[in-house]
Amino acid sequence: MKNKVEISGRTFRVEFNWNAMADYCDLSGISDLSRLDNLGVISAHEMRTFIFCAIKEGERMDGRQLELSPVDLGALLRPDDIGKIMSIYSSQTTSGINHVNNNQGDETKKKRRFSFMK
């Protein structure tokens, strides 16, 4: 399934695959991959870079080159766009359904990487 998001009237494919993660690490100066487990506490600048890498990779997979810099893309992004993109991130990276026994009955929930995701 191709996940797409509309930003300022333009439609972009979004892919949080390993290429996007590697580009994010390169652009953010991350050499310790364990930092990827703690993406819920990144700065706004890092979030913009993270989103840029996913859109750049999505566009590459569709045979297009993203003609925007991270700053240019950031100028187009609104909070609602970021929410939609992070929902795509969640759908592409959740490990499925985790079964949790909380001593008050069983509960089923999805594993989320970002603490602000519901």
TORMITOR-906272 format. One record per residue (C-alpha): x, y, z; residue in three letters; residue number from 0. Coordinates in Angstrom, 1 decimal. Example, Ala and Ser with C-alpha at 12.3 -4.5 7.8 and 13.67 -1.06 7.14 Angstrom:
REC, 12.3, -4.5, 7.8, Ala, 0
REC, 13.7, -1.1, 7.1, Ser, 1
REM end
This chain:
REC, 0.0, 0.0, 0.0, Met, 0
REC, 1.3, 3.4, -0.9, Lys, 1
REC, 0.8, 6.0, 1.8, Asn, 2
REC, 0.4, 9.5, 0.6, Lys, 3
REC, -0.2, 12.8, 2.2, Val, 4
REC, -1.3, 16.1, 0.8, Glu, 5
REC, 0.7, 19.1, 1.8, Ile, 6
REC, -0.2, 22.6, 0.6, Ser, 7
REC, -2.1, 21.2, -2.4, Gly, 8
REC, 0.7, 18.8, -3.4, Arg, 9
REC, 0.6, 15.0, -2.9, Thr, 10
REC, 3.7, 13.2, -1.6, Phe, 11
REC, 4.3, 9.5, -1.0, Arg, 12
REC, 5.7, 8.8, 2.5, Val, 13
REC, 7.9, 5.8, 3.2, Glu, 14
REC, 9.6, 5.2, 6.6, Phe, 15
REC, 11.8, 2.3, 5.2, Asn, 16
REC, 15.4, 1.6, 6.0, Trp, 17
REC, 16.6, 4.1, 3.3, Asn, 18
REC, 14.7, 6.9, 5.0, Ala, 19
REC, 16.0, 5.9, 8.4, Met, 20
REC, 19.6, 5.7, 7.1, Ala, 21
REC, 19.2, 9.2, 5.5, Asp, 22
REC, 17.8, 10.5, 8.7, Tyr, 23
REC, 20.8, 9.1, 10.6, Cys, 24
REC, 23.2, 10.7, 8.1, Asp, 25
REC, 21.6, 14.1, 8.2, Leu, 26
REC, 21.2, 14.1, 12.0, Ser, 27
REC, 24.7, 12.8, 12.7, Gly, 28
REC, 23.4, 9.6, 14.3, Ile, 29
REC, 25.9, 6.7, 14.3, Ser, 30
REC, 24.5, 4.8, 17.3, Asp, 31
REC, 21.4, 3.0, 16.0, Leu, 32
REC, 20.0, 2.6, 19.5, Ser, 33
REC, 19.0, 6.3, 19.3, Arg, 34
REC, 16.4, 5.3, 16.8, Leu, 35
REC, 14.5, 3.5, 19.7, Asp, 36
REC, 14.0, 6.9, 21.4, Asn, 37
REC, 12.5, 8.9, 18.5, Leu, 38
REC, 9.7, 10.1, 20.7, Gly, 39
REC, 11.9, 12.7, 22.2, Val, 40
REC, 13.4, 14.5, 19.2, Ile, 41
REC, 13.5, 18.2, 18.5, Ser, 42
REC, 11.3, 20.0, 16.0, Ala, 43
REC, 14.4, 20.3, 13.7, His, 44
REC, 15.0, 16.6, 13.9, Glu, 45
REC, 11.3, 15.9, 13.3, Met, 46
REC, 11.4, 18.0, 10.2, Arg, 47
REC, 14.5, 16.1, 9.0, Thr, 48
REC, 12.8, 12.8, 9.8, Phe, 49
REC, 9.7, 13.7, 7.8, Ile, 50
REC, 11.8, 15.1, 4.9, Phe, 51
REC, 13.7, 11.7, 4.7, Cys, 52
REC, 10.5, 9.7, 4.5, Ala, 53
REC, 8.9, 12.0, 1.9, Ile, 54
REC, 12.2, 12.0, -0.1, Lys, 55
REC, 12.3, 8.2, -0.1, Glu, 56
REC, 8.6, 7.9, -1.0, Gly, 57
REC, 9.1, 10.2, -3.9, Glu, 58
REC, 12.2, 8.2, -5.0, Arg, 59
REC, 10.1, 5.0, -4.9, Met, 60
REC, 7.6, 6.6, -7.2, Asp, 61
REC, 10.3, 7.5, -9.6, Gly, 62
REC, 10.4, 11.2, -8.7, Arg, 63
REC, 13.0, 13.4, -7.1, Gln, 64
REC, 11.9, 15.6, -4.3, Leu, 65
REC, 12.7, 19.1, -5.4, Glu, 66
REC, 12.4, 20.6, -1.9, Leu, 67
REC, 15.1, 21.1, 0.8, Ser, 68
REC, 14.2, 20.2, 4.4, Pro, 69
REC, 13.7, 23.9, 5.1, Val, 70
REC, 11.4, 24.3, 2.0, Asp, 71
REC, 9.4, 21.3, 3.1, Leu, 72
REC, 9.2, 22.6, 6.6, Gly, 73
REC, 7.7, 25.9, 5.3, Ala, 74
REC, 4.8, 23.9, 3.8, Leu, 75
REC, 4.1, 21.7, 6.8, Leu, 76
REC, 1.3, 22.5, 9.2, Arg, 77
REC, 0.6, 20.7, 12.5, Pro, 78
REC, -2.2, 18.7, 10.9, Asp, 79
REC, 0.2, 17.5, 8.2, Asp, 80
REC, 2.6, 16.3, 10.8, Ile, 81
REC, -0.1, 14.4, 12.6, Gly, 82
REC, -1.1, 12.7, 9.3, Lys, 83
REC, 2.5, 11.8, 8.5, Ile, 84
REC, 3.1, 10.4, 12.0, Met, 85
REC, 0.0, 8.3, 11.6, Ser, 86
REC, 1.6, 6.9, 8.5, Ile, 87
REC, 4.8, 6.3, 10.5, Tyr, 88
REC, 2.8, 4.4, 13.1, Ser, 89
REC, 1.1, 2.3, 10.5, Ser, 90
REC, 4.4, 1.5, 8.8, Gln, 91
REC, 6.4, 0.7, 11.9, Thr, 92
REC, 4.1, -0.8, 14.5, Thr, 93
REC, 4.9, -4.3, 15.3, Ser, 94
REC, 1.3, -5.3, 15.2, Gly, 95
REC, -0.9, -6.1, 18.1, Ile, 96
REC, 0.7, -6.7, 21.5, Asn, 97
REC, -1.3, -8.5, 24.1, His, 98
REC, -1.0, -7.0, 27.6, Val, 99
REC, -2.2, -8.5, 30.9, Asn, 100
REC, -2.7, -5.6, 33.3, Asn, 101
REC, -4.3, -7.6, 36.2, Asn, 102
REC, -7.6, -5.8, 35.4, Gln, 103
REC, -8.4, -8.0, 32.4, Gly, 104
REC, -6.6, -8.4, 29.2, Asp, 105
REC, -6.0, -5.5, 27.0, Glu, 106
REC, -4.8, -5.4, 23.4, Thr, 107
REC, -3.0, -2.4, 22.0, Lys, 108
REC, -0.6, -1.4, 19.3, Lys, 109
REC, 3.0, -0.6, 20.1, Lys, 110
REC, 3.8, 3.0, 19.3, Arg, 111
REC, 7.2, 4.5, 18.8, Arg, 112
REC, 6.3, 8.1, 19.6, Phe, 113
REC, 4.9, 8.9, 23.0, Ser, 114
REC, 2.5, 11.5, 21.7, Phe, 115
REC, 0.8, 9.1, 19.3, Met, 116
REC, -2.5, 7.6, 20.5, Lys, 117
REM end
